[in-house]
Amino acid sequence: MEEKKNDINSIVGFVLILGILIWIIYQNQPSDKEVVEKSKKELVSKQEAKADKTKTAVLPVASAATLGDAVQLAQLQKTLGVFAYSATLPSAKEAYTTIENEKIKLKIANKGGYIVEATLKKFKRFEKNSGQLVQLIKDNNANLNIQLQTTDNRTFSSKDLFFAPTLTKNGPDQILTMRLKAGANDFLEYKYILKPNEYLVGFDVRSQGLNKVLNSSKPLDLVWDLKTNRNEKSVSIEKRFAQIEYEYGDEKFSSVNSNGVGKEETPENVSYVSFKQHFFTTILSTDKPFEKSKLQSDDLVRDEKIDTTYIKQFKATVPLAFTNGEVDYKMSWYFGPADYKILKSYDKNFEKIIPLGWGIFGWINKWIFIPLFGFLASFIPYGIAIIIFTVIIKLAMSPITYKSFLSQAKMKVLRPEITELGEKFKNDPMKKQQETMKLYNKAGVNPMAGCIPALIQLPFMYASFQFFPSAFELRQKSFLWADDLSSFDSVVKLPFSIPIYGDHISLFPILAAVAIFFYMKMTSGDQQMAAPQQEGMPDMAKMMKIMIYISPLMMLVFFNTYGAGLSLYNFISNLITIGIMFVIKNYIVDSDKIHAQIQENKLKEPKKQSKFQQRLQQVMEQQEASKKVKK
């Protein structure tokens, strides 16, 4: 019995030892990942020998689990089709090539062949002392992709495939050629051409030898998308100015602004597309217009206090047409400031993206404001330049201001006689109007003379509202307490946010509001005296009293988040207007002389009525006749 017991124990021991050995062997067995990595290293070693000791090539995921050249190639061809050739090259790895000049720095990835970083070397983000340069492209916020449709009905995305880079120089120009290869001489090529001291980068897209493998029955879709980074202090203002701008047709121009909701447009024959932020822009232009494009814009800011990384999502889908089975487009990228002068220098109508206003407002900005302010700012500080610029504009407009005030003074002198006519013909409004017009004609007074000068000044006022928010020159330029004339001059940070007003207090809007208040207070009395009260019309005196308080309040509220440069302009403008009005009222216009002149005019033959007065007289007479017929 003892011997049998020992035999059973021996068997159990052997079984346990065998189990332990099996467990140890299993634990030391290499994982699938390690097997794949080993296979990759073996294959890379072979490629290095063939490529004269080139850098190690990390194969794409598509080539995983390969145990030999033949197996790997078969697997790549199955996954990547005609583009398997590119995946076997040493360039098939996560690597980057950098080209740069004095103004921009571009980093281009092998995978996708597109720019993954675009840095502007001369400009910083809204925090001046942070040291962070403006980067239009970074952290995967942009992408460029061409959908490649093959003749065997397979679709490949260029952004997922590896391009082979070649960097050369042509004199001072840097030329980076990125090729997605389908064979030794068959490829899709991106060519980047960077010249010294330029924001514009040449970008050629062409194919060679792909006419037999790509389906050329319809154009290739080039898809470009970008999430715009926040670069300015005011999120609300940057969002307002961020939009897609494009030129199409015969130099026509339009824009896509999401305004809180997604928006899409499909223009034809587009010559350039601009993904514009407030003070910076990225532009894709082409010598051969895109036949039909699709442009999309979406807001990314839901809460300005939280969502401040990206402002908007832009996307452009443009067709690349085939010519004899191949693609060949001469294009360019612009990465730089939205500066009117710089954009205009390229002679591609890029300056149209600057919102200077339409019609006469745009003309005033182009031919008066931009040249004049540019000249002043070339040799004096920007804050002082705004003040002198405002003085020049207001002095140039002073004759119009004089005409307006003179008309008010004449109407003020006639006010008692107009009131008398109102009492005399209070039961016959039509007769009162006729007699009032006769009085104006005898006295040589035009009741519209006070309105016309004011209307002439309006285009200049509106032009200033377009010019200052778009003036790139003011960005991060300080004056007095304002550290950035292109943004709000916050002097107090509030612990809460007021709807419309914001979470801070700006000082220049307060000064501008005070100036407007005193200006309106100064002129409201004369306007009330000059304007006779008409039956059926609202009480002008009450309206003026209300406007005295509403106008400054609107300035105070709505300009709190606007640029300090615009508020400074309005403040100085109103101060100068107050001064001009004071001088005209006290030293130039003499009410007694005006009264004597009017009385003298009454004794003369009435002046021939203007066509407008004649037409107005006819209308009143017709209305009077119709009234009698009805009675």
Secondary structure as a PSIPRED ss2 file (coil, helix, strand):
# PSIPRED VFORMAT (PSIPRED V4.0)

   1 M C   1.000  0.000  0.000
   2 E H   0.000  1.000  0.000
   3 E H   0.000  1.000  0.000
   4 K H   0.000  1.000  0.000
   5 K H   0.000  1.000  0.000
   6 N H   0.000  1.000  0.000
   7 D H   0.000  1.000  0.000
   8 I H   0.000  1.000  0.000
   9 N H   0.000  1.000  0.000
  10 S H   0.000  1.000  0.000
  11 I H   0.000  1.000  0.000
  12 V H   0.000  1.000  0.000
  13 G H   0.000  1.000  0.000
  14 F H   0.000  1.000  0.000
  15 V H   0.000  1.000  0.000
  16 L H   0.000  1.000  0.000
  17 I H   0.000  1.000  0.000
  18 L H   0.000  1.000  0.000
  19 G H   0.000  1.000  0.000
  20 I H   0.000  1.000  0.000
  21 L H   0.000  1.000  0.000
  22 I H   0.000  1.000  0.000
  23 W H   0.000  1.000  0.000
  24 I H   0.000  1.000  0.000
  25 I H   0.000  1.000  0.000
  26 Y H   0.000  1.000  0.000
  27 Q H   0.000  1.000  0.000
  28 N C   1.000  0.000  0.000
  29 Q C   1.000  0.000  0.000
  30 P C   1.000  0.000  0.000
  31 S C   1.000  0.000  0.000
  32 D H   0.000  1.000  0.000
  33 K H   0.000  1.000  0.000
  34 E H   0.000  1.000  0.000
  35 V H   0.000  1.000  0.000
  36 V H   0.000  1.000  0.000
  37 E H   0.000  1.000  0.000
  38 K H   0.000  1.000  0.000
  39 S H   0.000  1.000  0.000
  40 K H   0.000  1.000  0.000
  41 K H   0.000  1.000  0.000
  42 E H   0.000  1.000  0.000
  43 L H   0.000  1.000  0.000
  44 V H   0.000  1.000  0.000
  45 S H   0.000  1.000  0.000
  46 K H   0.000  1.000  0.000
  47 Q H   0.000  1.000  0.000
  48 E H   0.000  1.000  0.000
  49 A H   0.000  1.000  0.000
  50 K H   0.000  1.000  0.000
  51 A C   1.000  0.000  0.000
  52 D C   1.000  0.000  0.000
  53 K C   1.000  0.000  0.000
  54 T C   1.000  0.000  0.000
  55 K C   1.000  0.000  0.000
  56 T C   1.000  0.000  0.000
  57 A C   1.000  0.000  0.000
  58 V C   1.000  0.000  0.000
  59 L C   1.000  0.000  0.000
  60 P C   1.000  0.000  0.000
  61 V H   0.000  1.000  0.000
  62 A H   0.000  1.000  0.000
  63 S H   0.000  1.000  0.000
  64 A C   1.000  0.000  0.000
  65 A C   1.000  0.000  0.000
  66 T C   1.000  0.000  0.000
  67 L C   1.000  0.000  0.000
  68 G C   1.000  0.000  0.000
  69 D H   0.000  1.000  0.000
  70 A H   0.000  1.000  0.000
  71 V H   0.000  1.000  0.000
  72 Q H   0.000  1.000  0.000
  73 L H   0.000  1.000  0.000
  74 A H   0.000  1.000  0.000
  75 Q H   0.000  1.000  0.000
  76 L H   0.000  1.000  0.000
  77 Q H   0.000  1.000  0.000
  78 K H   0.000  1.000  0.000
  79 T H   0.000  1.000  0.000
  80 L H   0.000  1.000  0.000
  81 G H   0.000  1.000  0.000
  82 V H   0.000  1.000  0.000
  83 F H   0.000  1.000  0.000
  84 A H   0.000  1.000  0.000
  85 Y H   0.000  1.000  0.000
  86 S H   0.000  1.000  0.000
  87 A H   0.000  1.000  0.000
  88 T C   1.000  0.000  0.000
  89 L C   1.000  0.000  0.000
  90 P C   1.000  0.000  0.000
  91 S C   1.000  0.000  0.000
  92 A C   1.000  0.000  0.000
  93 K C   1.000  0.000  0.000
  94 E C   1.000  0.000  0.000
  95 A C   1.000  0.000  0.000
  96 Y E   0.000  0.000  1.000
  97 T E   0.000  0.000  1.000
  98 T E   0.000  0.000  1.000
  99 I E   0.000  0.000  1.000
 100 E E   0.000  0.000  1.000
 101 N C   1.000  0.000  0.000
 102 E C   1.000  0.000  0.000
 103 K C   1.000  0.000  0.000
 104 I E   0.000  0.000  1.000
 105 K E   0.000  0.000  1.000
 106 L E   0.000  0.000  1.000
 107 K E   0.000  0.000  1.000
 108 I E   0.000  0.000  1.000
 109 A E   0.000  0.000  1.000
 110 N C   1.000  0.000  0.000
 111 K E   0.000  0.000  1.000
 112 G C   1.000  0.000  0.000
 113 G C   1.000  0.000  0.000
 114 Y C   1.000  0.000  0.000
 115 I E   0.000  0.000  1.000
 116 V E   0.000  0.000  1.000
 117 E E   0.000  0.000  1.000
 118 A E   0.000  0.000  1.000
 119 T E   0.000  0.000  1.000
 120 L E   0.000  0.000  1.000
 121 K E   0.000  0.000  1.000
 122 K E   0.000  0.000  1.000
 123 F E   0.000  0.000  1.000
 124 K E   0.000  0.000  1.000
 125 R C   1.000  0.000  0.000
 126 F C   1.000  0.000  0.000
 127 E C   1.000  0.000  0.000
 128 K H   0.000  1.000  0.000
 129 N H   0.000  1.000  0.000
 130 S H   0.000  1.000  0.000
 131 G C   1.000  0.000  0.000
 132 Q C   1.000  0.000  0.000
 133 L E   0.000  0.000  1.000
 134 V E   0.000  0.000  1.000
 135 Q E   0.000  0.000  1.000
 136 L E   0.000  0.000  1.000
 137 I E   0.000  0.000  1.000
 138 K C   1.000  0.000  0.000
 139 D C   1.000  0.000  0.000
 140 N C   1.000  0.000  0.000
 141 N C   1.000  0.000  0.000
 142 A E   0.000  0.000  1.000
 143 N E   0.000  0.000  1.000
 144 L E   0.000  0.000  1.000
 145 N E   0.000  0.000  1.000
 146 I E   0.000  0.000  1.000
 147 Q E   0.000  0.000  1.000
 148 L E   0.000  0.000  1.000
 149 Q E   0.000  0.000  1.000
 150 T E   0.000  0.000  1.000
 151 T C   1.000  0.000  0.000
 152 D C   1.000  0.000  0.000
 153 N C   1.000  0.000  0.000
 154 R C   1.000  0.000  0.000
 155 T E   0.000  0.000  1.000
 156 F E   0.000  0.000  1.000
 157 S E   0.000  0.000  1.000
 158 S H   0.000  1.000  0.000
 159 K H   0.000  1.000  0.000
 160 D H   0.000  1.000  0.000
 161 L C   1.000  0.000  0.000
 162 F E   0.000  0.000  1.000
 163 F C   1.000  0.000  0.000
 164 A E   0.000  0.000  1.000
 165 P E   0.000  0.000  1.000
 166 T E   0.000  0.000  1.000
 167 L E   0.000  0.000  1.000
 168 T E   0.000  0.000  1.000
 169 K E   0.000  0.000  1.000
 170 N E   0.000  0.000  1.000
 171 G C   1.000  0.000  0.000
 172 P C   1.000  0.000  0.000
 173 D E   0.000  0.000  1.000
 174 Q E   0.000  0.000  1.000
 175 I E   0.000  0.000  1.000
 176 L E   0.000  0.000  1.000
 177 T E   0.000  0.000  1.000
 178 M E   0.000  0.000  1.000
 179 R E   0.000  0.000  1.000
 180 L E   0.000  0.000  1.000
 181 K E   0.000  0.000  1.000
 182 A C   1.000  0.000  0.000
 183 G C   1.000  0.000  0.000
 184 A C   1.000  0.000  0.000
 185 N C   1.000  0.000  0.000
 186 D C   1.000  0.000  0.000
 187 F E   0.000  0.000  1.000
 188 L E   0.000  0.000  1.000
 189 E E   0.000  0.000  1.000
 190 Y E   0.000  0.000  1.000
 191 K E   0.000  0.000  1.000
 192 Y E   0.000  0.000  1.000
 193 I E   0.000  0.000  1.000
 194 L E   0.000  0.000  1.000
 195 K C   1.000  0.000  0.000
 196 P C   1.000  0.000  0.000
 197 N C   1.000  0.000  0.000
 198 E C   1.000  0.000  0.000
 199 Y C   1.000  0.000  0.000
 200 L E   0.000  0.000  1.000
 201 V E   0.000  0.000  1.000
 202 G E   0.000  0.000  1.000
 203 F E   0.000  0.000  1.000
 204 D E   0.000  0.000  1.000
 205 V E   0.000  0.000  1.000
 206 R E   0.000  0.000  1.000
 207 S E   0.000  0.000  1.000
 208 Q E   0.000  0.000  1.000
 209 G C   1.000  0.000  0.000
 210 L C   1.000  0.000  0.000
 211 N C   1.000  0.000  0.000
 212 K C   1.000  0.000  0.000
 213 V C   1.000  0.000  0.000
 214 L E   0.000  0.000  1.000
 215 N C   1.000  0.000  0.000
 216 S C   1.000  0.000  0.000
 217 S C   1.000  0.000  0.000
 218 K C   1.000  0.000  0.000
 219 P C   1.000  0.000  0.000
 220 L E   0.000  0.000  1.000
 221 D E   0.000  0.000  1.000
 222 L E   0.000  0.000  1.000
 223 V E   0.000  0.000  1.000
 224 W E   0.000  0.000  1.000
 225 D E   0.000  0.000  1.000
 226 L E   0.000  0.000  1.000
 227 K E   0.000  0.000  1.000
 228 T E   0.000  0.000  1.000
 229 N E   0.000  0.000  1.000
 230 R C   1.000  0.000  0.000
 231 N C   1.000  0.000  0.000
 232 E C   1.000  0.000  0.000
 233 K C   1.000  0.000  0.000
 234 S C   1.000  0.000  0.000
 235 V H   0.000  1.000  0.000
 236 S H   0.000  1.000  0.000
 237 I H   0.000  1.000  0.000
 238 E H   0.000  1.000  0.000
 239 K H   0.000  1.000  0.000
 240 R H   0.000  1.000  0.000
 241 F H   0.000  1.000  0.000
 242 A C   1.000  0.000  0.000
 243 Q E   0.000  0.000  1.000
 244 I E   0.000  0.000  1.000
 245 E E   0.000  0.000  1.000
 246 Y E   0.000  0.000  1.000
 247 E E   0.000  0.000  1.000
 248 Y E   0.000  0.000  1.000
 249 G C   1.000  0.000  0.000
 250 D C   1.000  0.000  0.000
 251 E C   1.000  0.000  0.000
 252 K E   0.000  0.000  1.000
 253 F E   0.000  0.000  1.000
 254 S E   0.000  0.000  1.000
 255 S E   0.000  0.000  1.000
 256 V E   0.000  0.000  1.000
 257 N C   1.000  0.000  0.000
 258 S C   1.000  0.000  0.000
 259 N C   1.000  0.000  0.000
 260 G C   1.000  0.000  0.000
 261 V C   1.000  0.000  0.000
 262 G C   1.000  0.000  0.000
 263 K E   0.000  0.000  1.000
 264 E E   0.000  0.000  1.000
 265 E E   0.000  0.000  1.000
 266 T C   1.000  0.000  0.000
 267 P C   1.000  0.000  0.000
 268 E E   0.000  0.000  1.000
 269 N E   0.000  0.000  1.000
 270 V E   0.000  0.000  1.000
 271 S E   0.000  0.000  1.000
 272 Y E   0.000  0.000  1.000
 273 V E   0.000  0.000  1.000
 274 S E   0.000  0.000  1.000
 275 F E   0.000  0.000  1.000
 276 K E   0.000  0.000  1.000
 277 Q C   1.000  0.000  0.000
 278 H C   1.000  0.000  0.000
 279 F C   1.000  0.000  0.000
 280 F E   0.000  0.000  1.000
 281 T E   0.000  0.000  1.000
 282 T E   0.000  0.000  1.000
 283 I E   0.000  0.000  1.000
 284 L E   0.000  0.000  1.000
 285 S E   0.000  0.000  1.000
 286 T E   0.000  0.000  1.000
 287 D E   0.000  0.000  1.000
 288 K E   0.000  0.000  1.000
 289 P E   0.000  0.000  1.000
 290 F E   0.000  0.000  1.000
 291 E E   0.000  0.000  1.000
 292 K E   0.000  0.000  1.000
 293 S C   1.000  0.000  0.000
 294 K E   0.000  0.000  1.000
 295 L E   0.000  0.000  1.000
 296 Q E   0.000  0.000  1.000
 297 S E   0.000  0.000  1.000
 298 D E   0.000  0.000  1.000
 299 D E   0.000  0.000  1.000
 300 L C   1.000  0.000  0.000
 301 V C   1.000  0.000  0.000
 302 R C   1.000  0.000  0.000
 303 D C   1.000  0.000  0.000
 304 E C   1.000  0.000  0.000
 305 K C   1.000  0.000  0.000
 306 I C   1.000  0.000  0.000
 307 D C   1.000  0.000  0.000
 308 T C   1.000  0.000  0.000
 309 T C   1.000  0.000  0.000
 310 Y E   0.000  0.000  1.000
 311 I E   0.000  0.000  1.000
 312 K E   0.000  0.000  1.000
 313 Q E   0.000  0.000  1.000
 314 F E   0.000  0.000  1.000
 315 K E   0.000  0.000  1.000
 316 A E   0.000  0.000  1.000
 317 T E   0.000  0.000  1.000
 318 V E   0.000  0.000  1.000
 319 P E   0.000  0.000  1.000
 320 L E   0.000  0.000  1.000
 321 A C   1.000  0.000  0.000
 322 F C   1.000  0.000  0.000
 323 T E   0.000  0.000  1.000
 324 N C   1.000  0.000  0.000
 325 G C   1.000  0.000  0.000
 326 E E   0.000  0.000  1.000
 327 V C   1.000  0.000  0.000
 328 D E   0.000  0.000  1.000
 329 Y E   0.000  0.000  1.000
 330 K E   0.000  0.000  1.000
 331 M E   0.000  0.000  1.000
 332 S E   0.000  0.000  1.000
 333 W E   0.000  0.000  1.000
 334 Y E   0.000  0.000  1.000
 335 F E   0.000  0.000  1.000
 336 G E   0.000  0.000  1.000
 337 P E   0.000  0.000  1.000
 338 A C   1.000  0.000  0.000
 339 D C   1.000  0.000  0.000
 340 Y H   0.000  1.000  0.000
 341 K H   0.000  1.000  0.000
 342 I H   0.000  1.000  0.000
 343 L H   0.000  1.000  0.000
 344 K H   0.000  1.000  0.000
 345 S C   1.000  0.000  0.000
 346 Y C   1.000  0.000  0.000
 347 D C   1.000  0.000  0.000
 348 K C   1.000  0.000  0.000
 349 N C   1.000  0.000  0.000
 350 F H   0.000  1.000  0.000
 351 E H   0.000  1.000  0.000
 352 K H   0.000  1.000  0.000
 353 I H   0.000  1.000  0.000
 354 I C   1.000  0.000  0.000
 355 P C   1.000  0.000  0.000
 356 L C   1.000  0.000  0.000
 357 G C   1.000  0.000  0.000
 358 W C   1.000  0.000  0.000
 359 G H   0.000  1.000  0.000
 360 I H   0.000  1.000  0.000
 361 F H   0.000  1.000  0.000
 362 G H   0.000  1.000  0.000
 363 W H   0.000  1.000  0.000
 364 I H   0.000  1.000  0.000
 365 N H   0.000  1.000  0.000
 366 K H   0.000  1.000  0.000
 367 W H   0.000  1.000  0.000
 368 I H   0.000  1.000  0.000
 369 F H   0.000  1.000  0.000
 370 I H   0.000  1.000  0.000
 371 P H   0.000  1.000  0.000
 372 L H   0.000  1.000  0.000
 373 F H   0.000  1.000  0.000
 374 G H   0.000  1.000  0.000
 375 F H   0.000  1.000  0.000
 376 L H   0.000  1.000  0.000
 377 A H   0.000  1.000  0.000
 378 S C   1.000  0.000  0.000
 379 F C   1.000  0.000  0.000
 380 I C   1.000  0.000  0.000
 381 P C   1.000  0.000  0.000
 382 Y H   0.000  1.000  0.000
 383 G H   0.000  1.000  0.000
 384 I H   0.000  1.000  0.000
 385 A H   0.000  1.000  0.000
 386 I H   0.000  1.000  0.000
 387 I H   0.000  1.000  0.000
 388 I H   0.000  1.000  0.000
 389 F H   0.000  1.000  0.000
 390 T H   0.000  1.000  0.000
 391 V H   0.000  1.000  0.000
 392 I H   0.000  1.000  0.000
 393 I H   0.000  1.000  0.000
 394 K H   0.000  1.000  0.000
 395 L H   0.000  1.000  0.000
 396 A H   0.000  1.000  0.000
 397 M H   0.000  1.000  0.000
 398 S H   0.000  1.000  0.000
 399 P H   0.000  1.000  0.000
 400 I H   0.000  1.000  0.000
 401 T H   0.000  1.000  0.000
 402 Y H   0.000  1.000  0.000
 403 K H   0.000  1.000  0.000
 404 S H   0.000  1.000  0.000
 405 F H   0.000  1.000  0.000
 406 L H   0.000  1.000  0.000
 407 S H   0.000  1.000  0.000
 408 Q H   0.000  1.000  0.000
 409 A H   0.000  1.000  0.000
 410 K H   0.000  1.000  0.000
 411 M H   0.000  1.000  0.000
 412 K H   0.000  1.000  0.000
 413 V H   0.000  1.000  0.000
 414 L H   0.000  1.000  0.000
 415 R H   0.000  1.000  0.000
 416 P H   0.000  1.000  0.000
 417 E H   0.000  1.000  0.000
 418 I H   0.000  1.000  0.000
 419 T H   0.000  1.000  0.000
 420 E H   0.000  1.000  0.000
 421 L H   0.000  1.000  0.000
 422 G H   0.000  1.000  0.000
 423 E H   0.000  1.000  0.000
 424 K H   0.000  1.000  0.000
 425 F C   1.000  0.000  0.000
 426 K C   1.000  0.000  0.000
 427 N C   1.000  0.000  0.000
 428 D C   1.000  0.000  0.000
 429 P H   0.000  1.000  0.000
 430 M H   0.000  1.000  0.000
 431 K H   0.000  1.000  0.000
 432 K H   0.000  1.000  0.000
 433 Q H   0.000  1.000  0.000
 434 Q H   0.000  1.000  0.000
 435 E H   0.000  1.000  0.000
 436 T H   0.000  1.000  0.000
 437 M H   0.000  1.000  0.000
 438 K H   0.000  1.000  0.000
 439 L H   0.000  1.000  0.000
 440 Y H   0.000  1.000  0.000
 441 N H   0.000  1.000  0.000
 442 K H   0.000  1.000  0.000
 443 A H   0.000  1.000  0.000
 444 G C   1.000  0.000  0.000
 445 V C   1.000  0.000  0.000
 446 N C   1.000  0.000  0.000
 447 P C   1.000  0.000  0.000
 448 M C   1.000  0.000  0.000
 449 A C   1.000  0.000  0.000
 450 G C   1.000  0.000  0.000
 451 C H   0.000  1.000  0.000
 452 I H   0.000  1.000  0.000
 453 P H   0.000  1.000  0.000
 454 A H   0.000  1.000  0.000
 455 L H   0.000  1.000  0.000
 456 I H   0.000  1.000  0.000
 457 Q H   0.000  1.000  0.000
 458 L H   0.000  1.000  0.000
 459 P H   0.000  1.000  0.000
 460 F H   0.000  1.000  0.000
 461 M H   0.000  1.000  0.000
 462 Y H   0.000  1.000  0.000
 463 A H   0.000  1.000  0.000
 464 S H   0.000  1.000  0.000
 465 F H   0.000  1.000  0.000
 466 Q H   0.000  1.000  0.000
 467 F H   0.000  1.000  0.000
 468 F H   0.000  1.000  0.000
 469 P H   0.000  1.000  0.000
 470 S H   0.000  1.000  0.000
 471 A C   1.000  0.000  0.000
 472 F H   0.000  1.000  0.000
 473 E H   0.000  1.000  0.000
 474 L H   0.000  1.000  0.000
 475 R C   1.000  0.000  0.000
 476 Q C   1.000  0.000  0.000
 477 K C   1.000  0.000  0.000
 478 S C   1.000  0.000  0.000
 479 F E   0.000  0.000  1.000
 480 L C   1.000  0.000  0.000
 481 W C   1.000  0.000  0.000
 482 A E   0.000  0.000  1.000
 483 D C   1.000  0.000  0.000
 484 D C   1.000  0.000  0.000
 485 L C   1.000  0.000  0.000
 486 S C   1.000  0.000  0.000
 487 S C   1.000  0.000  0.000
 488 F C   1.000  0.000  0.000
 489 D C   1.000  0.000  0.000
 490 S E   0.000  0.000  1.000
 491 V E   0.000  0.000  1.000
 492 V E   0.000  0.000  1.000
 493 K E   0.000  0.000  1.000
 494 L E   0.000  0.000  1.000
 495 P E   0.000  0.000  1.000
 496 F E   0.000  0.000  1.000
 497 S E   0.000  0.000  1.000
 498 I E   0.000  0.000  1.000
 499 P C   1.000  0.000  0.000
 500 I C   1.000  0.000  0.000
 501 Y C   1.000  0.000  0.000
 502 G E   0.000  0.000  1.000
 503 D E   0.000  0.000  1.000
 504 H E   0.000  0.000  1.000
 505 I E   0.000  0.000  1.000
 506 S E   0.000  0.000  1.000
 507 L H   0.000  1.000  0.000
 508 F H   0.000  1.000  0.000
 509 P H   0.000  1.000  0.000
 510 I H   0.000  1.000  0.000
 511 L H   0.000  1.000  0.000
 512 A H   0.000  1.000  0.000
 513 A H   0.000  1.000  0.000
 514 V H   0.000  1.000  0.000
 515 A H   0.000  1.000  0.000
 516 I H   0.000  1.000  0.000
 517 F H   0.000  1.000  0.000
 518 F H   0.000  1.000  0.000
 519 Y H   0.000  1.000  0.000
 520 M H   0.000  1.000  0.000
 521 K H   0.000  1.000  0.000
 522 M H   0.000  1.000  0.000
 523 T H   0.000  1.000  0.000
 524 S H   0.000  1.000  0.000
 525 G H   0.000  1.000  0.000
 526 D H   0.000  1.000  0.000
 527 Q H   0.000  1.000  0.000
 528 Q H   0.000  1.000  0.000
 529 M H   0.000  1.000  0.000
 530 A H   0.000  1.000  0.000
 531 A C   1.000  0.000  0.000
 532 P C   1.000  0.000  0.000
 533 Q C   1.000  0.000  0.000
 534 Q C   1.000  0.000  0.000
 535 E C   1.000  0.000  0.000
 536 G C   1.000  0.000  0.000
 537 M C   1.000  0.000  0.000
 538 P C   1.000  0.000  0.000
 539 D C   1.000  0.000  0.000
 540 M H   0.000  1.000  0.000
 541 A H   0.000  1.000  0.000
 542 K H   0.000  1.000  0.000
 543 M H   0.000  1.000  0.000
 544 M H   0.000  1.000  0.000
 545 K H   0.000  1.000  0.000
 546 I H   0.000  1.000  0.000
 547 M H   0.000  1.000  0.000
 548 I H   0.000  1.000  0.000
 549 Y H   0.000  1.000  0.000
 550 I H   0.000  1.000  0.000
 551 S H   0.000  1.000  0.000
 552 P H   0.000  1.000  0.000
 553 L H   0.000  1.000  0.000
 554 M H   0.000  1.000  0.000
 555 M H   0.000  1.000  0.000
 556 L H   0.000  1.000  0.000
 557 V H   0.000  1.000  0.000
 558 F H   0.000  1.000  0.000
 559 F C   1.000  0.000  0.000
 560 N C   1.000  0.000  0.000
 561 T C   1.000  0.000  0.000
 562 Y C   1.000  0.000  0.000
 563 G C   1.000  0.000  0.000
 564 A H   0.000  1.000  0.000
 565 G H   0.000  1.000  0.000
 566 L H   0.000  1.000  0.000
 567 S H   0.000  1.000  0.000
 568 L H   0.000  1.000  0.000
 569 Y H   0.000  1.000  0.000
 570 N H   0.000  1.000  0.000
 571 F H   0.000  1.000  0.000
 572 I H   0.000  1.000  0.000
 573 S H   0.000  1.000  0.000
 574 N H   0.000  1.000  0.000
 575 L H   0.000  1.000  0.000
 576 I H   0.000  1.000  0.000
 577 T H   0.000  1.000  0.000
 578 I H   0.000  1.000  0.000
 579 G H   0.000  1.000  0.000
 580 I H   0.000  1.000  0.000
 581 M H   0.000  1.000  0.000
 582 F H   0.000  1.000  0.000
 583 V H   0.000  1.000  0.000
 584 I H   0.000  1.000  0.000
 585 K H   0.000  1.000  0.000
 586 N H   0.000  1.000  0.000
 587 Y H   0.000  1.000  0.000
 588 I H   0.000  1.000  0.000
 589 V C   1.000  0.000  0.000
 590 D C   1.000  0.000  0.000
 591 S H   0.000  1.000  0.000
 592 D H   0.000  1.000  0.000
 593 K H   0.000  1.000  0.000
 594 I H   0.000  1.000  0.000
 595 H H   0.000  1.000  0.000
 596 A H   0.000  1.000  0.000
 597 Q H   0.000  1.000  0.000
 598 I H   0.000  1.000  0.000
 599 Q H   0.000  1.000  0.000
 600 E H   0.000  1.000  0.000
 601 N H   0.000  1.000  0.000
 602 K H   0.000  1.000  0.000
 603 L H   0.000  1.000  0.000
 604 K C   1.000  0.000  0.000
 605 E C   1.000  0.000  0.000
 606 P C   1.000  0.000  0.000
 607 K C   1.000  0.000  0.000
 608 K C   1.000  0.000  0.000
 609 Q C   1.000  0.000  0.000
 610 S C   1.000  0.000  0.000
 611 K H   0.000  1.000  0.000
 612 F H   0.000  1.000  0.000
 613 Q H   0.000  1.000  0.000
 614 Q H   0.000  1.000  0.000
 615 R H   0.000  1.000  0.000
 616 L H   0.000  1.000  0.000
 617 Q H   0.000  1.000  0.000
 618 Q H   0.000  1.000  0.000
 619 V H   0.000  1.000  0.000
 620 M H   0.000  1.000  0.000
 621 E H   0.000  1.000  0.000
 622 Q H   0.000  1.000  0.000
 623 Q H   0.000  1.000  0.000
 624 E H   0.000  1.000  0.000
 625 A H   0.000  1.000  0.000
 626 S H   0.000  1.000  0.000
 627 K H   0.000  1.000  0.000
 628 K H   0.000  1.000  0.000
 629 V H   0.000  1.000  0.000
 630 K H   0.000  1.000  0.000
 631 K C   1.000  0.000  0.000
